[in-house]
Amino acid sequence: MVNGSEQCDDGRNTTVGYNVSGCGPGCKLPPSCGDGIVQTGEQCDNGKSNQDKQCGGCSSTCQLNPYCGDGNTDAACGEQCDDGLNAGGYGFCGRGCLLEPHCGDAVVQTDQGEECDLGTQNSDGPGTECTTTCQRPGSCGDGILQADRGETCDDGKNDGSCGGCTSDCQKGPYCGDGVLQKERESVPKAHHDPCGLPLTRPAIVEPCRGPWRSRSAPRPACWRTGTREPRAVCPRGSRP
């Protein structure tokens, strides 16, 4: 018989397990889901308010129902996204599990580097006008010169090497740009043409195609430096 403040009384009152029938010491009910106290293994316990539902709250088994912030996108709860943090920012999920500005929202975010945005029509297929990364087809580094986008050079490597292209598709340093590239355009002793004249620019060795005036000396390779022609022969007084 239950008297006064007793929750139960089965005459033995020795039950101490979880979620089991019977009565515990002191005529108190054993711990269980629904007693309003979060026990070990329970995620929540709202007592009589425990209810299985689509979004939020505590279930009848004392586990959390789907909610914004659980890392799962629950479309039925109106969530557009859920990364668990929902701190917001371009391309991330914001408060209320709603998408922040991102590629694919049909709004061109030029401050985020977008060139276009056709929303659900963004595609990487042939004939597309806007890619899935919100760029116009073709880009710096694809090896195709696109002058209409301000490119002056695109060799596909774009490593800024001498005679190559920079990472932003502009011409890199080259012989003839009016700037001495000391590490590339020095005149070491070994860099002389067959006539013994120093080269002021990197030489291009080509087989001689012009007449060679000497019958005794072997025909040398021709050196082009920008100031001497490939078919030039040794001037008087120079060494073959």
Secondary structure as the mmCIF struct_conf table of DSSP 4:
data_model
#
loop_
_struct_conf.conf_type_id
_struct_conf.id
_struct_conf.beg_label_comp_id
_struct_conf.beg_label_asym_id
_struct_conf.beg_label_seq_id
_struct_conf.end_label_comp_id
_struct_conf.end_label_asym_id
_struct_conf.end_label_seq_id
TURN_TY1_P TURN_TY1_P1 GLY A 4 SER A 5
BEND BEND1 GLN A 7 GLN A 7
BEND BEND2 GLY A 11 ARG A 12
BEND BEND3 GLY A 17 ASN A 19
BEND BEND4 SER A 21 GLY A 22
STRN STRN1 GLY A 24 GLY A 24
HELX_RH_3T_P HELX_RH_3T_P1 PRO A 25 CYS A 27
STRN STRN2 LYS A 28 LYS A 28
HELX_LH_PP_P HELX_LH_PP_P1 LEU A 29 PRO A 31
TURN_TY1_P TURN_TY1_P2 CYS A 33 GLY A 34
BEND BEND5 ASP A 35 ILE A 37
TURN_TY1_P TURN_TY1_P3 THR A 40 GLY A 41
BEND BEND6 GLN A 43 GLN A 43
HELX_RH_3T_P HELX_RH_3T_P2 GLY A 47 SER A 49
BEND BEND7 GLN A 54 GLY A 57
STRN STRN3 CYS A 58 CYS A 58
TURN_TY1_P TURN_TY1_P4 SER A 60 THR A 61
BEND BEND8 CYS A 62 CYS A 62
STRN STRN4 LEU A 64 LEU A 64
HELX_LH_PP_P HELX_LH_PP_P2 ASN A 65 PRO A 66
TURN_TY1_P TURN_TY1_P5 CYS A 68 GLY A 69
BEND BEND9 ASP A 70 ASN A 72
HELX_RH_3T_P HELX_RH_3T_P3 ALA A 75 CYS A 77
TURN_TY1_P TURN_TY1_P6 GLY A 78 GLY A 78
BEND BEND10 GLN A 80 GLN A 80
BEND BEND11 GLY A 84 LEU A 85
TURN_TY1_P TURN_TY1_P7 TYR A 90 GLY A 91
BEND BEND12 PHE A 92 PHE A 92
STRN STRN5 CYS A 93 CYS A 93
HELX_RH_3T_P HELX_RH_3T_P4 ARG A 95 CYS A 97
STRN STRN6 LEU A 99 LEU A 99
HELX_LH_PP_P HELX_LH_PP_P3 GLU A 100 GLU A 100
BEND BEND13 PRO A 101 PRO A 101
TURN_TY1_P TURN_TY1_P8 CYS A 103 GLY A 104
BEND BEND14 ASP A 105 VAL A 107
HELX_RH_3T_P HELX_RH_3T_P5 THR A 110 GLN A 112
TURN_TY1_P TURN_TY1_P9 GLY A 113 GLY A 113
BEND BEND15 GLU A 115 GLU A 115
HELX_RH_3T_P HELX_RH_3T_P6 GLY A 119 GLN A 121
BEND BEND16 ASP A 124 GLY A 125
TURN_TY1_P TURN_TY1_P10 PRO A 126 GLY A 127
BEND BEND17 GLU A 129 CYS A 130
TURN_TY1_P TURN_TY1_P11 THR A 132 THR A 133
BEND BEND18 CYS A 134 CYS A 134
BEND BEND19 PRO A 137 GLY A 138
TURN_TY1_P TURN_TY1_P12 CYS A 140 GLY A 141
BEND BEND20 ASP A 142 GLY A 143
HELX_RH_3T_P HELX_RH_3T_P7 ALA A 147 ARG A 149
TURN_TY1_P TURN_TY1_P13 GLY A 150 GLY A 150
BEND BEND21 THR A 152 THR A 152
BEND BEND22 GLY A 156 GLY A 156
TURN_TY1_P TURN_TY1_P14 CYS A 162 GLY A 163
BEND BEND23 GLY A 164 GLY A 164
STRN STRN7 CYS A 165 CYS A 165
TURN_TY1_P TURN_TY1_P15 SER A 167 ASP A 168
BEND BEND24 CYS A 169 CYS A 169
STRN STRN8 LYS A 171 LYS A 171
TURN_TY1_P TURN_TY1_P16 CYS A 175 GLY A 176
BEND BEND25 ASP A 177 VAL A 179
TURN_TY1_P TURN_TY1_P17 LYS A 182 ARG A 184
BEND BEND26 GLU A 185 GLU A 185
TURN_TY1_P TURN_TY1_P18 LYS A 189 ALA A 190
STRN STRN9 HIS A 192 HIS A 192
TURN_TY1_P TURN_TY1_P19 PRO A 194 CYS A 195
BEND BEND27 GLY A 196 GLY A 196
HELX_LH_PP_P HELX_LH_PP_P4 LEU A 197 LEU A 197
STRN STRN10 PRO A 198 PRO A 198
HELX_LH_PP_P HELX_LH_PP_P5 LEU A 199 LEU A 199
BEND BEND28 THR A 200 ARG A 201
STRN STRN11 ILE A 204 GLU A 206
BEND BEND29 GLY A 210 GLY A 210
BEND BEND30 ARG A 215 ALA A 217
HELX_LH_PP_P HELX_LH_PP_P6 PRO A 218 ALA A 221
STRN STRN12 CYS A 222 ARG A 224
BEND BEND31 GLY A 226 ARG A 228
TURN_TY1_P TURN_TY1_P20 PRO A 230 ARG A 231
HELX_LH_PP_P HELX_LH_PP_P7 CYS A 234 PRO A 235
TURN_TY1_P TURN_TY1_P21 ARG A 236 GLY A 237
#
